[in-house]
């Protein structure tokens, strides 16, 4: 197939994908002029609820702190959680299944656009704001893993300049279509993260931050995503999210280079886990203060987490083998105290620069077949905000302080 014909095919496929996402909504649209709910005054306490439908459909059941069966979103909201992070991956349909890295995958129907839209309606009904994370991949992405979605991979047969142009259009169309689907059902996000922990870039190898050309391509892709978000919802903030909260060298390098390439964004996103960083709360709070002074941007802690039990429900060490560089014990009370101190100290960062913190996978309780991917174990059941039986843990009370 000639290069120009291949390009036409790619454009047609992109438009088809746009139409498919538009049709994914499952409830009558509200007024298209709706805008995101204004952020509440003060510090936002959030949680990543992406796994919820999969857990519930697999038999997971939740209870309030008194042991009464309850809707987990209602339990979270009643305790003061006012922000829900929802991650979304690309989808290709039953005849062309999603394939992640290095062949990781999820069940059909979860963590794709229709699933995300359903969760967006659920959290919106409970008064939560939405933080949307676009992975631009079939499955998990981070600083080292940024695989091109399967349905976009035909670009690899093109010369580099044509491949980059095609991917730029894919990013623009996919972002815009997802935002339109959210707008049409009345659940516009307060913020959108373009990628996840993407200090290494996105859509490897074209936009890897290991070369000047990679940065040039990354600037094109991120600008396309930014413009698509703002076209649909000018008041939605765009986040660029890195891992390793507290590592000033990494953040200085990334955001100064992004600034030099004219990459637009509104908020710095940061992951902070004591286990991974080895830093206590005062240290990371001082880092965020320095980061705000340096770049003049507000900050959202996109991920945080700590163990409430040393072992998972299967009696083995989980993703976090201990609680890292903090003195909080691996107990329900230790988890509670960590969150109270984290929310309190981050809320005191100068000028209210830290907008909030989002807890990682608070709802991923034990459920049949549910793991970090199909066929793999649940390695975070001992870091959730509900215990192994789905009962709300004391840590939820920390949200009442935000």
C-alpha positions as CSV (number, residue, x, y, z in Angstrom):
1,X,0.0,0.0,0.0
2,X,1.4,3.4,-0.9
3,X,2.2,6.0,1.8
4,X,-0.6,8.4,0.9
5,X,-3.2,5.6,0.8
6,X,-2.0,4.3,4.2
7,X,-2.4,7.8,5.6
8,X,-6.0,8.0,4.3
9,X,-6.8,4.7,5.9
10,X,-5.4,5.9,9.2
11,X,-7.5,9.1,9.1
12,X,-10.6,7.0,8.3
13,X,-9.9,4.7,11.2
14,X,-9.4,7.6,13.5
15,X,-12.7,9.1,12.5
16,X,-14.4,5.7,13.0
17,X,-12.9,5.5,16.5
18,X,-14.2,9.0,17.2
19,X,-17.8,8.0,16.2
20,X,-17.5,4.8,18.3
21,X,-16.6,6.7,21.5
22,X,-19.4,9.3,20.8
23,X,-21.9,6.4,20.8
24,X,-20.6,4.8,24.0
25,X,-22.7,6.9,26.4
26,X,-25.4,4.9,28.1
27,X,-27.7,7.6,29.3
28,X,-29.5,10.6,27.7
29,X,-27.2,13.5,27.3
30,X,-27.6,16.6,29.4
31,X,-27.1,20.2,28.2
32,X,-23.8,20.3,26.2
33,X,-23.0,23.7,27.7
34,X,-22.5,22.1,31.1
35,X,-19.1,22.8,32.7
36,X,-17.2,20.9,35.3
37,X,-18.3,21.4,38.9
38,X,-16.1,24.2,40.4
39,X,-13.4,22.7,42.6
40,X,-14.4,22.9,46.3
41,X,-12.5,25.4,48.4
42,X,-9.5,23.8,50.2
43,X,-7.7,20.5,49.8
44,X,-9.4,17.8,47.8
45,X,-9.2,14.2,49.1
46,X,-9.5,11.7,46.3
47,X,-9.3,8.1,45.3
48,X,-8.7,6.1,42.1
49,X,-12.0,4.2,41.6
50,X,-11.1,2.7,38.2
51,X,-11.3,-0.9,39.4
52,X,-14.7,-0.7,41.0
53,X,-17.0,-2.2,38.3
54,X,-14.6,-5.1,37.8
55,X,-14.5,-5.9,41.5
56,X,-18.2,-5.6,42.0
57,X,-19.0,-7.7,38.9
58,X,-16.6,-10.4,40.3
59,X,-18.4,-10.6,43.6
60,X,-16.7,-8.0,45.7
61,X,-19.1,-6.4,48.2
62,X,-18.7,-3.3,50.4
63,X,-19.9,-2.3,53.8
64,X,-19.8,0.9,55.8
65,X,-17.8,1.2,59.1
66,X,-20.6,-0.5,61.0
67,X,-20.6,-3.5,58.7
68,X,-23.8,-2.6,56.9
69,X,-24.0,-3.4,53.1
70,X,-23.5,-0.1,51.2
71,X,-22.6,1.5,47.9
72,X,-18.9,2.1,48.2
73,X,-19.1,5.4,46.3
74,X,-21.7,6.6,48.8
75,X,-19.5,5.4,51.7
76,X,-16.5,7.3,50.3
77,X,-18.5,10.4,49.6
78,X,-20.2,10.4,53.0
79,X,-16.7,10.3,54.6
80,X,-15.6,13.4,52.6
81,X,-13.9,12.0,49.4
82,X,-14.7,14.6,46.8
83,X,-12.5,13.6,43.9
84,X,-12.5,10.4,41.9
85,X,-9.6,9.5,39.6
86,X,-10.7,7.4,36.5
87,X,-8.1,5.8,34.3
88,X,-9.0,4.8,30.7
89,X,-7.3,2.7,28.1
90,X,-7.9,2.5,24.4
91,X,-10.1,-0.3,23.1
92,X,-10.3,-2.2,19.9
93,X,-13.3,-4.5,20.1
94,X,-13.8,-8.3,20.4
95,X,-12.1,-9.2,17.2
96,X,-9.0,-7.1,17.9
97,X,-8.4,-7.4,21.7
98,X,-6.3,-4.9,23.7
99,X,-2.8,-6.1,24.2
100,X,-0.5,-4.3,26.8
101,X,3.1,-4.8,27.7
102,X,4.5,-7.3,27.3
103,X,1.2,-9.1,26.6
104,X,-0.7,-7.8,29.7
105,X,-4.4,-7.4,29.3
106,X,-7.7,-6.8,31.1
107,X,-11.1,-8.4,30.6
108,X,-13.2,-6.9,27.8
109,X,-15.5,-4.2,29.1
110,X,-13.4,-2.8,31.9
111,X,-11.3,0.3,32.0
112,X,-12.3,1.2,28.5
113,X,-14.4,4.2,27.5
114,X,-17.9,2.8,28.3
115,X,-16.7,1.5,31.7
116,X,-15.2,4.9,32.5
117,X,-18.4,6.7,31.4
118,X,-20.4,4.5,33.7
119,X,-18.1,5.2,36.7
120,X,-18.2,8.9,35.8
121,X,-22.0,8.9,36.2
122,X,-21.7,7.0,39.5
123,X,-19.3,9.4,41.1
124,X,-21.0,12.4,39.7
125,X,-24.3,11.4,41.4
126,X,-22.4,11.4,44.7
127,X,-21.1,14.9,44.2
128,X,-17.5,14.0,43.3
129,X,-15.3,15.8,40.9
130,X,-13.6,13.7,38.2
131,X,-9.9,13.4,37.4
132,X,-9.5,11.6,34.1
133,X,-6.3,9.9,33.2
134,X,-5.7,9.1,29.5
135,X,-3.1,6.4,29.1
136,X,-2.9,6.5,25.3
137,X,-2.2,2.8,25.5
138,X,-4.1,-0.5,25.6
139,X,-3.0,-1.1,29.1
140,X,-0.7,0.2,31.8
141,X,1.9,2.9,31.0
142,X,4.6,4.6,33.1
143,X,8.0,6.1,32.7
144,X,9.4,2.9,31.2
145,X,6.3,1.5,29.4
146,X,4.4,3.5,26.9
147,X,3.2,1.2,24.2
148,X,1.3,2.5,21.1
149,X,-2.3,1.2,21.2
150,X,-2.8,-1.8,19.0
151,X,-5.2,0.0,16.7
152,X,-2.7,2.8,16.1
153,X,0.3,0.6,15.4
154,X,-0.1,0.6,11.6
155,X,1.9,3.9,11.8
156,X,5.1,2.0,12.4
157,X,5.1,1.0,8.7
158,X,5.2,4.7,7.7
159,X,8.3,7.0,7.5
160,X,8.9,8.7,10.8
161,X,7.5,12.1,9.8
162,X,4.3,10.5,8.5
163,X,4.0,8.3,11.6
164,X,4.4,11.3,13.9
165,X,1.8,13.2,12.0
166,X,-0.6,10.3,12.2
167,X,-0.1,9.8,15.9
168,X,-0.6,13.5,16.6
169,X,-4.0,13.2,14.9
170,X,-4.9,10.1,16.8
171,X,-4.1,11.8,20.1
172,X,-6.2,14.8,19.1
173,X,-9.2,12.8,17.9
174,X,-9.2,10.3,20.7
175,X,-8.9,13.0,23.4
176,X,-11.6,15.1,21.8
177,X,-13.9,12.2,21.4
178,X,-13.5,11.1,25.0
179,X,-14.1,14.6,26.2
180,X,-17.2,14.9,24.1
181,X,-18.6,11.6,25.4
182,X,-18.1,12.9,29.0
183,X,-19.7,16.3,28.1
184,X,-22.7,14.7,26.4
185,X,-23.6,12.8,29.5
186,X,-23.0,15.8,31.8
187,X,-19.8,14.6,33.5
188,X,-17.0,16.8,32.3
189,X,-13.8,16.2,34.3
190,X,-12.3,18.9,36.5
191,X,-8.9,17.8,35.2
192,X,-7.3,15.5,32.5
193,X,-3.9,13.9,32.8
194,X,-2.2,13.4,29.4
195,X,-0.5,10.1,30.1
196,X,0.4,8.4,33.3
197,X,3.8,8.9,35.1
198,X,5.1,10.0,31.7
199,X,8.5,11.4,32.4
200,X,9.8,9.0,29.8
201,X,7.4,10.4,27.2
202,X,4.5,8.6,25.5
203,X,3.9,6.5,22.4
204,X,7.3,4.9,22.3
205,X,9.6,5.1,20.4
206,X,8.4,8.3,18.7
207,X,8.0,10.5,21.8
208,X,10.5,9.1,24.2
209,X,12.4,11.8,26.2
210,X,15.7,10.2,25.6
211,X,16.4,12.4,22.5
212,X,15.8,15.9,21.2
213,X,13.6,14.5,18.4
214,X,11.6,12.6,21.0
215,X,11.0,15.8,22.9
216,X,9.9,17.6,19.7
217,X,7.5,14.8,19.0
218,X,6.3,14.7,22.6
219,X,5.6,18.5,22.4
220,X,3.4,17.9,19.3
221,X,1.4,15.1,20.9
222,X,0.9,16.8,24.2
223,X,-0.1,20.1,22.5
224,X,-2.7,18.1,20.5
225,X,-4.1,16.6,23.7
226,X,-4.1,19.9,25.5
227,X,-5.9,21.7,22.6
228,X,-8.5,18.9,22.3
229,X,-9.3,19.1,26.0
230,X,-9.6,22.9,26.0
231,X,-11.7,22.8,22.8
232,X,-14.4,20.8,24.5
233,X,-14.0,22.3,28.1
234,X,-11.8,25.4,28.5
235,X,-12.2,25.2,32.3
236,X,-10.8,21.6,32.6
237,X,-7.2,21.6,33.8
238,X,-4.5,19.6,32.0
239,X,-2.0,17.7,34.1
240,X,1.4,16.3,33.3
241,X,2.1,13.5,35.8
242,X,5.5,12.1,37.0
243,X,6.4,9.5,39.5
244,X,9.0,9.8,42.4
245,X,7.6,12.8,44.3
246,X,10.5,14.4,46.1
247,X,13.1,14.0,43.4
248,X,13.8,17.6,42.5
249,X,16.4,16.7,39.9
250,X,13.9,14.7,37.9
251,X,11.1,17.3,38.1
252,X,13.6,20.2,37.3
253,X,14.8,18.3,34.2
254,X,11.4,17.4,32.9
255,X,9.5,20.6,33.4
256,X,12.3,22.9,32.4
257,X,12.7,20.9,29.2
258,X,9.0,20.9,28.7
259,X,9.0,24.7,29.2
260,X,11.8,25.0,26.6
261,X,9.7,23.1,24.1
262,X,6.6,25.2,24.7
263,X,4.5,22.3,26.1
264,X,1.3,23.7,27.5
265,X,-0.2,22.4,30.8
266,X,-1.9,23.7,33.9
267,X,-1.0,21.5,36.9
268,X,2.0,19.3,37.9
269,X,0.9,15.8,38.8
270,X,3.1,13.7,41.2
271,X,3.1,10.2,42.7
272,X,4.2,10.0,46.3
273,X,4.5,6.6,48.0
274,X,6.8,6.4,51.1
275,X,7.8,2.9,50.1
276,X,9.1,3.9,46.7
277,X,10.5,7.3,47.6
278,X,11.8,6.7,51.1
279,X,10.8,10.2,52.0
280,X,8.6,11.3,55.0
281,X,5.7,13.7,54.7
282,X,7.6,16.9,55.8
283,X,10.3,16.2,53.3
284,X,7.8,15.8,50.4
285,X,5.8,18.8,51.5
286,X,8.9,20.9,51.4
287,X,9.6,19.5,47.9
288,X,6.2,20.5,46.6
289,X,6.7,24.0,48.1
290,X,10.0,24.3,46.2
291,X,8.4,22.9,43.0
292,X,5.6,25.4,43.1
293,X,8.1,28.3,43.6
294,X,10.2,27.1,40.7
295,X,7.5,26.6,38.1
296,X,4.5,28.6,39.4
297,X,2.1,25.7,38.9
298,X,-0.3,24.1,41.3
299,X,0.3,20.4,42.2
300,X,-2.0,17.4,42.4
301,X,-0.7,14.3,44.2
302,X,-2.0,11.8,41.7
303,X,-1.2,8.6,43.6
304,X,-0.4,7.8,47.2
305,X,-0.7,4.7,49.3
306,X,0.4,2.8,52.4
307,X,-0.2,-0.6,54.0
308,X,-2.9,-1.1,56.6
309,X,-1.7,-4.8,56.9
310,X,1.7,-6.3,56.3
311,X,0.3,-9.0,54.0
312,X,-2.4,-9.3,51.4
313,X,-5.5,-11.4,51.8
314,X,-3.5,-14.3,50.4
315,X,-0.9,-14.0,53.2
316,X,1.9,-12.7,51.0
317,X,3.7,-9.4,50.7
318,X,2.0,-7.0,48.4
319,X,3.1,-4.3,46.0
320,X,4.4,-2.3,48.9
321,X,6.5,-4.6,51.0
322,X,6.6,-2.1,53.9
323,X,5.7,1.5,54.7
324,X,9.0,3.0,53.6
325,X,10.5,6.1,55.0
326,X,7.7,6.9,57.4
327,X,7.1,5.8,61.0
328,X,3.5,4.7,60.6
329,X,2.8,1.0,61.5
330,X,1.2,-1.4,59.0
331,X,-2.1,-1.3,60.8
332,X,-5.5,0.3,60.2
333,X,-4.7,3.0,62.7
334,X,-1.3,3.6,61.1
335,X,-2.9,4.1,57.7
336,X,-5.4,6.5,59.2
337,X,-2.7,8.6,60.9
338,X,-0.6,8.7,57.7
339,X,-3.5,10.1,55.7
340,X,-4.5,12.7,58.4
341,X,-0.9,13.9,58.5
342,X,-0.5,13.8,54.7
343,X,-3.6,15.8,54.1
344,X,-2.9,18.2,56.8
345,X,0.7,19.0,55.9
346,X,0.2,19.1,52.1
347,X,-2.8,21.4,52.7
348,X,-0.3,23.8,54.4
349,X,2.1,24.1,51.4
350,X,2.5,27.8,50.5
351,X,-0.4,29.5,48.6
352,X,-2.5,26.3,48.7
353,X,-0.3,25.0,45.9
354,X,-1.2,21.4,46.5
355,X,-4.7,21.0,45.3
356,X,-5.3,17.5,46.8
357,X,-4.1,13.9,47.0
358,X,-5.6,10.8,45.3
359,X,-5.3,7.5,47.1
360,X,-4.3,4.5,45.0
361,X,-6.9,1.7,44.4
362,X,-8.9,2.2,47.6
363,X,-11.6,-0.2,46.4
364,X,-9.5,-3.1,45.1
365,X,-10.7,-5.6,47.7
366,X,-10.4,-9.4,47.2
367,X,-12.8,-10.6,44.4
368,X,-12.7,-13.7,42.3
369,X,-10.3,-13.4,39.4
370,X,-9.5,-9.7,40.0
371,X,-5.8,-8.8,39.9
372,X,-3.5,-6.2,38.3
373,X,-4.2,-8.0,35.1
374,X,-6.0,-11.2,34.0
375,X,-4.5,-14.2,35.7
376,X,-2.4,-12.2,38.1
377,X,-2.9,-11.6,41.8
378,X,-4.4,-8.7,43.7
379,X,-1.2,-7.2,45.2
380,X,-2.9,-4.1,46.8
381,X,-5.6,-5.7,48.9
382,X,-3.6,-4.6,52.0
383,X,-3.4,-0.9,51.0
384,X,-7.1,-0.3,50.2
385,X,-9.6,1.8,52.3
386,X,-11.8,-1.2,52.9
387,X,-10.6,-4.4,54.6
388,X,-10.5,-7.9,53.2
389,X,-14.2,-8.3,53.8
390,X,-15.1,-5.0,52.2
391,X,-15.7,-3.1,55.4
392,X,-14.7,0.6,55.6
393,X,-11.4,1.1,57.4
394,X,-10.7,3.9,59.9
395,X,-8.5,5.7,57.3
396,X,-11.7,6.9,55.6
397,X,-12.3,9.2,58.6
398,X,-9.2,11.2,57.5
399,X,-11.2,12.5,54.5
400,X,-13.5,14.3,57.0
401,X,-10.5,16.6,57.8
402,X,-10.0,17.9,54.2
